[in-house]
């Protein structure tokens, strides 16, 4: 049974994951620029290798966020549909709908 409380939790989860995704994407850009700068300046090979590892770890987090976001979005849509079927009313429903729109603008789920 879906409740308004569950809807609020799932809405917040989606917002948090979108925030994390944006953060990781910025981190990848920053680390890529730092790695390129180190290569240009001829940095120590060990330091360069460590920086490349940091960049690789940051890049691995983006697909992970996409998977978590896709799962959270699916949960949110299911909970919202369940609440709409039971004719629930409230600002939480509008907030959830706007969050779904925002998430879909940021990330388009893959069709399997």
Secondary structure, DSSP 8 states (H G I E B T S, - for coil): ---HHHHHHHHHHHHHHHHHHHHHHHHHHHHHHHHHHHHHTT--HHHHHHHHHHHHHHHHHHHHHHHHHHHHHHHHHHHHHHHHHTT--SHHHHHHHHHHHHHHHH------
